[in-house]
Amino acid sequence: SGVAAGLRAWDGDGVVRLLDSDPVAGAQLLERLDAGRPLSAEPDGTVVLGVLAGLMARLSAVPAPQGVRRLADIA
């Protein structure tokens, strides 16, 4: 799927790491995430925007896999 291809391309840099996938079953095995520090808990909007801008820059710097839309085209 496009989601699995994107996660593979980003390889855990700013996103959850894809450990394995089964395209026939539509299943994905993802790494465990630490939900202890949600960005929504940050009271300073400037900090939140800085984190989001940095994340978008990191993600959009990775070329889109063949057949997958670029992040910049859908953001």
Secondary structure, DSSP 8 states (H G I E B T S, - for coil): -HHHHHHHHHTTSSS--EEEEETTTTEEEE----TTS-GGG---HHHHHHHHHHHHHHHHTS---TTS--HHHH-
